[in-house]
Amino acid sequence: MRQQLAETDATEQTLQRFRLRRPSELAEFELRVGNWRVFYRVQEADVQVVLIGKKRGEKLFIDGKRFVL
């Protein structure tokens, strides 16, 4: 996660890192690391991680509860 968000341009889109297709009040971007999903915003040079969840099939879980972004 550090390499993808802190050591490179966090706004540059890749297969694992991209801008969310649907607008969200919580986050602008998603980073995929295995089954983990990291949702974050970028403000100037700062990357703010707002949610970290785990995918199980088509569902996202945060703190053990199903979450819809």
C-alpha positions as CSV (number, residue, x, y, z in Angstrom):
1,M,0.0,0.0,0.0
2,R,2.8,2.4,0.9
3,Q,4.5,1.8,-2.5
4,Q,1.3,2.3,-4.5
5,L,0.2,5.5,-2.6
6,A,3.2,7.2,-1.1
7,E,6.1,6.3,-3.4
8,T,4.3,6.9,-6.7
9,D,1.7,9.3,-8.0
10,A,-1.5,8.1,-6.3
11,T,-3.7,9.7,-9.0
12,E,-2.0,7.8,-11.9
13,Q,-4.4,5.1,-12.9
14,T,-3.3,1.5,-13.2
15,L,-5.1,-1.9,-13.2
16,Q,-4.9,-1.9,-9.4
17,R,-5.3,1.9,-8.7
18,F,-8.1,3.9,-10.3
19,R,-10.6,6.7,-9.9
20,L,-14.1,5.4,-8.8
21,R,-16.6,5.2,-11.6
22,R,-19.5,6.3,-9.4
23,P,-19.0,9.5,-7.3
24,S,-18.7,9.0,-3.6
25,E,-18.7,11.4,-0.7
26,L,-16.1,9.3,1.0
27,A,-13.4,8.6,-1.5
28,E,-12.2,9.4,-5.0
29,F,-9.9,6.4,-5.7
30,E,-9.6,2.7,-5.1
31,L,-6.5,0.6,-4.7
32,R,-6.8,-3.2,-5.0
33,V,-4.2,-5.3,-3.1
34,G,-5.3,-8.9,-3.3
35,N,-8.6,-9.2,-1.6
36,W,-8.1,-5.9,0.2
37,R,-9.6,-2.6,-1.0
38,V,-8.2,0.8,0.0
39,F,-10.4,3.8,-0.7
40,Y,-8.7,7.2,-0.6
41,R,-8.7,10.9,-1.5
42,V,-5.8,13.0,-2.8
43,Q,-5.6,16.7,-1.8
44,E,-2.6,18.4,-3.3
45,A,0.4,16.3,-2.2
46,D,-1.5,14.5,0.6
47,V,-3.1,11.0,0.3
48,Q,-5.8,10.4,2.8
49,V,-6.9,6.8,3.3
50,V,-10.5,6.8,4.3
51,L,-11.6,3.1,4.2
52,I,-9.9,-0.2,4.1
53,G,-12.1,-3.3,3.4
54,K,-11.9,-6.9,2.3
55,K,-13.7,-8.3,-0.8
56,R,-15.5,-11.7,-0.5
57,G,-16.9,-12.6,-3.8
58,E,-18.9,-9.5,-5.0
59,K,-19.3,-8.1,-1.5
60,L,-17.1,-5.6,0.4
61,F,-16.7,-5.9,4.2
62,I,-15.4,-3.3,6.5
63,D,-15.1,-4.1,10.2
64,G,-16.8,-7.4,9.5
65,K,-20.0,-5.7,8.1
66,R,-21.1,-5.6,4.5
67,F,-20.5,-2.1,3.1
68,V,-21.8,-0.4,0.0
69,L,-19.8,2.6,-1.2
